[in-house]
Amino acid sequence: MKRIGFFLFGLVFLSTLGLWADTAETIPMLTILSPANEAPPVTANASGSALILVHVVRDDSGAIKSGSVDFNVSVRFPAFISTKRRWA
């Protein structure tokens, strides 16, 4: 009987350790890229999308400990486009 009691106590104790652990969350943001959104608007037959993933790690008080950002951008152009242009 004591063995079952120790086992149950250990199981409850180990399951509560996760309450004090760091938590991680991922915040996704999806956007559509369009020539109409340029300033001034461009009349090109191009399109694209961008998926931005923000990864945040928080401690047990909710304060941010660390984070990272992933960018996944996909574009479609009607013809070859040179990327040597420099934006100011």
C-alpha positions as CSV (number, residue, x, y, z in Angstrom):
1,M,0.0,0.0,0.0
2,K,2.9,2.4,0.8
3,R,4.3,1.7,-2.6
4,I,1.1,2.9,-4.3
5,G,1.0,5.9,-2.1
6,F,4.5,6.9,-3.0
7,F,3.8,6.3,-6.7
8,L,0.7,8.5,-6.6
9,F,2.5,11.2,-4.7
10,G,5.4,11.1,-7.2
11,L,3.0,11.2,-10.1
12,V,1.2,14.3,-8.7
13,F,4.5,16.0,-7.8
14,L,5.9,15.4,-11.3
15,S,2.8,16.6,-13.1
16,T,2.8,19.9,-11.2
17,L,6.4,20.7,-12.3
18,G,5.1,21.7,-15.7
19,L,3.2,24.6,-14.0
20,W,6.5,26.3,-13.3
21,A,8.1,25.7,-16.7
22,D,8.6,28.2,-19.5
23,T,5.9,28.4,-22.1
24,A,6.4,28.8,-25.8
25,E,3.8,30.3,-28.3
26,T,3.8,30.9,-32.0
27,I,1.9,33.8,-33.5
28,P,1.3,33.5,-37.3
29,M,0.7,36.5,-39.6
30,L,-0.3,36.0,-43.2
31,T,-0.3,38.9,-45.7
32,I,-1.1,39.2,-49.4
33,L,1.4,41.1,-51.6
34,S,-0.1,43.1,-54.4
35,P,1.2,45.8,-56.8
36,A,-1.8,47.9,-55.9
37,N,-0.3,48.3,-52.4
38,E,2.8,50.0,-53.6
39,A,3.2,53.8,-53.4
40,P,2.4,54.9,-56.1
41,P,0.4,51.9,-57.3
42,V,2.1,49.8,-60.0
43,T,0.3,48.2,-62.9
44,A,2.3,44.9,-63.0
45,N,0.9,41.4,-63.2
46,A,2.7,40.3,-60.0
47,S,1.5,38.8,-56.8
48,G,2.8,37.1,-53.7
49,S,2.3,36.2,-50.1
50,A,4.2,36.4,-46.9
51,L,3.9,34.2,-43.8
52,I,5.5,35.6,-40.7
53,L,5.9,33.4,-37.6
54,V,6.8,35.0,-34.3
55,H,8.0,32.6,-31.7
56,V,7.9,33.8,-28.1
57,V,9.2,32.1,-24.9
58,R,7.8,33.4,-21.6
59,D,8.8,32.5,-18.1
60,D,6.4,31.6,-15.3
61,S,5.5,35.2,-14.6
62,G,4.6,35.9,-18.3
63,A,7.7,38.0,-19.1
64,I,9.3,37.4,-22.4
65,K,12.6,35.6,-22.1
66,S,13.5,35.1,-25.8
67,G,12.0,35.1,-29.3
68,S,12.6,34.7,-32.9
69,V,10.9,35.6,-36.2
70,D,10.6,33.4,-39.4
71,F,9.8,35.0,-42.8
72,N,8.5,32.9,-45.6
73,V,7.9,35.1,-48.7
74,S,6.7,33.8,-52.0
75,V,6.4,36.1,-55.1
76,R,5.3,35.6,-58.7
77,F,6.4,37.9,-61.5
78,P,5.3,37.8,-65.2
79,A,8.9,37.8,-66.5
80,F,12.5,38.0,-65.3
81,I,13.1,40.7,-62.7
82,S,16.5,42.0,-61.7
83,T,17.0,42.3,-58.0
84,K,20.0,44.7,-58.2
85,R,17.7,47.7,-57.6
86,R,18.4,49.4,-54.3
87,W,15.5,50.8,-52.3
88,A,16.0,54.0,-50.4
